[in-house]
Amino acid sequence: MKEESELSIRRINKKQIWDEVPVFCFTSDIDWASEDVISEYFNSVNELNLNPTLFVTHHSEIIERNFQLGNIIRGIHPNFLPNSSHGSNWSDIIENCVQFAPESYGFRCHRAFEVTDTSHLLKNVYNYKYVSHQITILQTRIRPILVESGLINFPVFFEDGTHLYNKLDFNLLNYVELFKTPGIKIISFHPMNFVFNSPTIQYMRRIKDSLSREEYSNISKTTIDKLKNRENGIKDLVIEIINFCTKNNLRLYNMNELYNLTIID
């Protein structure tokens, strides 16, 4: 244990590409999105060549197909909050989630909720290597963080719900200088916010609160077409961010690649 920790300390503190330039990584928390929502998500994402990391909450034939095609990589998105549909105790929740992405070795907990016991279980029993928690508000110069459990944490630079919660602008030009700074730029956006092009937190909250858990997980294309926002919203901003990366020839990494870069001696 001592040797492993000392090796991790050395690796986490060595100079890396993100100390010199911005390094982008696109991720999505699936959050029990329906197959029609996921289909709409991939209709856009696959055209953009993102190779995103999806933190999955349930089985999806569409996600499985895209994984087999090499369009995505997967992590898990366990819900450790009370009344979780993933299980009644921490071990059951993890066991349930692992079956959705058995190859995975990274996770992000639903609502970023975890405690040391869950982190230790995921690392020591289930052999997970990294987590992507700590949602920042466009924090510059983000580096990997070696946390108490021995996991490597990759904080998030931009998260759609955080942007909406803080009522920030949809015009990338207002923040573009922050996007140009060195550091890891993990971009996190949810299929529901993306597909419905949420303009506010309340907009998506109204949709969710009007549906039962079962109805939410079976949202149809008809419902999407009826309720999606057609004015400026979070999808428009995410597309702007992607176009910024393309225009500036910025290398995109997935989460596994970021982890593998971190542990290279």
N, C-alpha and C positions, 0 to 999 in steps of 0.2 A: 504493500500500500504506500509506504514512504517513497519507494523508488518511482512508482507510478505518478505520485503527486509531484515529485521533484521534476520528472520529465515533462509533465503537463505545464508546470510553472515556466520552465525554460521555453517550451514551444509557444506558449501564449504571449510571451513578451518579446519574441523575436520580431524584427522588422518585416513587414509584409507589403504587398502591392497596395493594399487599402490605406497605408500610411502616406502614400504619394498621390493617389488618384481615386476618384469615386468608383466604387465597385457595386454593381446593381444585381439584385436578386428579387424576382417576383414570386410571391406566395399567395395562396388563398386558403382560408379556413372554410370548409364546405358547409358546416353548420346545418346538416340535414336538408340541404336543398333538394328539390324534386328533380326527377330525370329531365323534365322539360326545361327547368331552370339551368341545369347542368349542360344540357344540349345547347341552349342559347349561349351560355358562357363559352363553350368550346368553339362555337361558330365564329366567335370573335377572336379568341385567344390563339387558336391554331393558325389563323391567317397571319398572326404577328410573330410567330416563331419564338415564343418566350421560353419554352421548356420550363414552365413554372413548377414549384413545389406545392403540392396539394396536401393539406393536413385534413385527413378524411375522418368522417364521423359515422359512416355507415357504408354498406355495400351499394355500389352503383355499377350497373353494366357499362355505362358510358365511360366512367372513370377507369374501369378495368380495361376496356378496349383501348383507351388512349394510353394507359400504362404499358400495355403489351406492344403498342406501336412505337413506344419510346418518346411520346410527346410530353410526358410529365415524369416527375418522380413523386413518391408519396412519403408522408409522415403520418403520424396519428394525432388526433385531436380529442383526447379524453375529457369527459365532463365529470369532474370530481365534486360538483355542487350537489346539494340535497335534491332528492327526487330525480336523479339522473336516469335517463333511459338506457345508459350504458351498464348499469348494475347497482347493487346495493352496498358494495364495499369496494375498497381501492383495488384489491387484486382482481376481483371480478370485472371491474371497469376496464382495467388494463388488458386482461385476457380477451375481453369482448372486442376491444379496439384493435389489438394486434392482428386479429383474423382479417381485418379489412386491408391491412398492408403488412403482411408477414415479413417482407424484405426490409422494412423500414428500420432506421436507427436514429431518427430524429422525431421530436414531438413539439407541439404547442398546445397547452391546455386551454379548454374552452374558458373564455373570459380571463385567460392567463391565471387561473386559480390553481395553485399547487401549494403543498407544504413540504417540509423536509422529508417526511415519511414517503410521500408519493415519488419524490425525486430519487430517493435512495432505492425504492422498489424498481423504478424504471431503469436505473443504471445498473444496480447490482444483481437483480434477478432477471430482468428482461434484456439487459445488455444494450440499452440505449446510450448514445454517445453525446448528443447535443439537444439543446432546447432553444426555441426562439421566443423568448418572453421579453418583458419590459418594453412597453410601447412608448416610444418617445414622440415628441412633437418636433419633427424635422431637426433632430439633434445631429450636429456635424461631428466628423471625426470618430464615428463609432468603430470600436474594435471588438473582437470576441472577448468575453469575460469568463474566466474560470471561477465557477461558483462553488459553494460549500460542499455539494455532493460529489464534486469532481466532474460534473457535466460541463460542457462548454455552452455558454449562452450567447446567442446572436441577437442583440436588441433590434427592434424594428424602427426604421427611420420614418416611414410614412404608413399610416393605417387609415383606411377609409372612414371607419366609425369615429376615430379620434379627430380626424379633419372635420367631419360633420358636427361632432359634439362641440368643438371649439369655434364653430361657425366661421371657419377660414374660407378664403376665396377659392373659386374654381379656376382662376387665371394663373397658370403656372409661372408666368412672367413675374408675378409678385414674389415668388420664392425661388426662382431659378438659380440665383447665386448660391443658395444653400445646397441645391442639387449638384452644383459643380465642385463643392469642396471635397477633399479626400475623406475617405471613410466608407464603411459598409453601408449601402443604401438598400435595406430590405423594404420592399414595397408590398404591403399586405392589403388585399381587397377581397371582399366576400362575393360569391356569385349572386346572391340576392341583391345586394346594393348595386352591383355592376349591371345586372340584367334589367333591374327596375330603374337604374340611373338615379338613385336617391339624391334629392336636393337637400334634405334635412334628416336629422335623426327621427323626428316626429313622423315624417312621411313613411319610413319603413316600419316604425313602431305601430302605426295605424293598420298597416297591412297585416303584420304579425298578430296583433291583438284581435283582429277580426276573424281569425282562423283557429281551429282546434289544432292540436299537434298532428293529427292524421291529415287534416286538410292542408296544413302547411307543407308536409312532406310529399304532397301530391298536387302541388300547384301546376296548372295546365298552361299551355301556350296561349289559350284564350284569355286566361286571367292575366298573364304577362302583358299581352297586347292591350288589354283593357286598362290596366293600372300603371303601366310604366310611364315615368316622367319623360316628356318630350322637349323640355327646356333644358337649360344648362344644369348638369348634375355631376355626380361622382364618376360615372363612367367616362364622361367627356374629359375629366381631369386625368384619369388613369391612362386614357389613350394619349393625351398630351405628354405624359411622362414617358410612355413607351416610345413615342415619336422623337422625344428629346434624346433618348438613348440611341435610337437608330441614326438620327441626324449627326450625332457626335461620335458615331462608330464606337460606342462604349461596349465593352465585353459584358455579357450577361452570364452569371453563374447560377446554378441551382444550389439548394442548401447543402446537399451532400458534397458538392465541389468546394464550398466554403469551408466545411469541416475538414475535408481532406487537405486543403491548402494549409489550414491551421496546424495540423499535426505533422506536417512534413518537417523533418530535421534539416 
